[in-house]
Amino acid sequence: MDLEHRTARVNNIRLHYVAAGEGPPLVLLHGFPQTWFMWRRVLPALAEHFSVYVPDLRGYGDSDKPVLDFDKRTMARDIHELVRSLGHERIALAGHDRGARVAYRYALEYPQEVSRLVLMDIVPTAVVFENANADVARGNWHWFFFQLPDLPERLIGADPRGYLEWAFRSGSFNPRAIDGEAVNEYLRAFTLPGTIRCTLADYRAGATTDREMDRADADAGRRLEPPTLVLWGAEGGLPRLWPVMDIWRKWAKDVRGEAIDQCGHYLPEEQPEAVAEKMLAFLSTV
């Protein structure tokens, strides 16, 4: 498969992105602590049917590392401006983990510009913080640890490989699912100047601005308009903590979902064939 690495200036920053395939536009957004590279095993199947664009989010990978503005509204605007710069007015959109939160905000801000939406292994940000009991605190400990100023940067920065290897092994059903090549690429990106700071700023915005925006939208009765597919790992932490579909039915008007068997948190890398199959079936539905 031919991949093109490109750079675009959008929303006053530079975004690195990968492009592949031909057809209707599809944008894929990665999670923490990853980059566009997490989609590599799903891309070939999707690129047979779509023009696929896979950016590194602001602060991640080879995109710029600004000091401010990691709320999901700003991050969604980055992607929106990228889409417009590519000449598209309507896209299919998929995101995993932090990228799913950007995708969720994009679909709220630009509902008529999203034909279909795929969200992987999340529930809304406000739900996590507003229901933070002991089980949630254990399962999402990093959300709370990352709120501390300076200390997470220092501790993670002291052994970034150790942190990444632990995160991938502990979050995957098959501890070997994310191999050495992938760890090396994520380590390269994670140790670029500013990346750790920016990825933690992403989580800090989640606890403040993003949570507040989610709650304001819910109180105002705003829900996702585009048809939405929610996927999660059957062996991951999400279904142990949350009644996933019961929650999403309150936040989206037209939503369906299912668990991926033999899978933890990192769906596109642990079960790429199943993910591609379910995405294609959903995205191809008229």
Secondary structure, 3 states (H helix, E strand, C coil): CCCEEEEEEECCEEEEEEEECCCCEEEEECCCCCCHHHHCCCHHHHHCCCEEEEECCCCCCCCCCCCCCCCHHHHHHHHHHHHHHCCCCCEEEEEECHHHHHHHHHHHHCHHHEEEEEEECCCCHHHHHHCCCHHHHHHCHHHHHCCCCCHHHHHHHHCHHHHHHHHHHHHCCCCCCCCHHHHHHHHHHHCCCCHHHHHHHHHHHHHHHHHHHHHHHHHCCCCECCCEEEEEECCCCHHHHCCHHHHHHHHECCEEEEEECCCCCCHHHHCHHHHHHHHHHHHCCC
